[in-house]
Amino acid sequence: MIRCHLSRFMGERKMKVVDVARETGLNRNTVTLLYKEMAQRVDLDAIEKPCRSLG
């Protein structure tokens, strides 16, 4: 199982889903699914963008 810690990183930086979506160019729904750890299938690009954005 792969865990997504996007919510923790966003919380540390006090970012909202909209902020990450705007900064990465990803669809807001995609970021929300990653944030809530509900994504079933994700492109590698959709994983890479927030990782690079949040360091």
Contacts in CASP RR format, 6 or more apart in sequence:
PFRMAT RR
TARGET T0000
AUTHOR 0000-0000-0000
METHOD contacts of the structure
MODEL  1
MIRCHLSRFMGERKMKVVDVARETGLNRNTVTLLYKEMAQRVDLDAIEKP
CRSLG
3 37 0 8 1.000
4 34 0 8 1.000
4 35 0 8 1.000
4 37 0 8 1.000
4 39 0 8 1.000
6 20 0 8 1.000
6 31 0 8 1.000
6 34 0 8 1.000
6 35 0 8 1.000
6 50 0 8 1.000
6 54 0 8 1.000
7 35 0 8 1.000
7 36 0 8 1.000
7 37 0 8 1.000
9 50 0 8 1.000
9 54 0 8 1.000
10 16 0 8 1.000
10 17 0 8 1.000
10 19 0 8 1.000
10 20 0 8 1.000
10 35 0 8 1.000
10 54 0 8 1.000
13 54 0 8 1.000
17 28 0 8 1.000
17 31 0 8 1.000
17 32 0 8 1.000
17 35 0 8 1.000
18 28 0 8 1.000
20 26 0 8 1.000
20 31 0 8 1.000
20 35 0 8 1.000
20 50 0 8 1.000
20 53 0 8 1.000
20 54 0 8 1.000
21 27 0 8 1.000
21 28 0 8 1.000
21 30 0 8 1.000
21 31 0 8 1.000
23 53 0 8 1.000
24 31 0 8 1.000
24 49 0 8 1.000
24 50 0 8 1.000
24 53 0 8 1.000
25 49 0 8 1.000
26 46 0 8 1.000
26 49 0 8 1.000
26 50 0 8 1.000
30 39 0 8 1.000
30 42 0 8 1.000
30 46 0 8 1.000
31 50 0 8 1.000
33 39 0 8 1.000
33 42 0 8 1.000
34 42 0 8 1.000
34 46 0 8 1.000
34 47 0 8 1.000
34 50 0 8 1.000
END
